[in-house]
Amino acid sequence: MNISEISRMSQIERLQTMEIIWDSLLREDAEIDTPDWHESVLADRKLKIEEGKAQFRAIEELRTKRDG
């Protein structure tokens, strides 16, 4: 499957496909290794939240910025 084929799918079909893929990953015995940098990013974000410096945006605001 390539991006062209995926683009022809409806939004519902793409979401259903993502759910199927996610379920298949969850059923595997092997754990997915998290990259080392990921722990650092999460720690930085948690600290910003605790310090009251985090900024949260609604998903619709992000979509508007992306499409605009």
Residue pairs with C-beta under 8 A, 6 or more apart in sequence:
6 14
6 17
9 17
25 32
45 54
48 54
